[in-house]
Amino acid sequence: MSIDNEEYQPINCDDYDNLELACQRQLHLHLQLRNGEIFEGKANSLILRKKIEYLLIDSTEETYELRLDYIISFSNPEIGTIVIEHS
C-alpha cells in the first residue's frame, strides 16, 4: 500500500499554529519527513484538499506540497525545532 493512500492523521493544533506562523512570516524551514528525506524551503501557505492538509513550500526549483502528517519536525532559528505530534 502506497504511503499516499494512508488515512490522513491530523497534527496537533499547536504544531499547526506554528506552521501557520511560519507561513505568515515566510520563514525558511528545515523539515524532516517520515520517509527520512530532509527538505528545505520557504513556508508559503497551508491548504486543505480532499480532507488532507498540506504545507506549500517554495524551494529554489519549484513549490512543493507536503502532507502535514508526513512531516516529523521542522525548524528555523526564529522558532526553534518543533517535533510534530499527531492528534
Protein Blocks (a to p, Z undefined) as FASTA:
>chain_A
ZZklpccddddfklmmmmmmmmmnopacddddfkopacddddfbdcdeehiacdddddfk
bccdddfklpfbdcdfklopaddddZZ
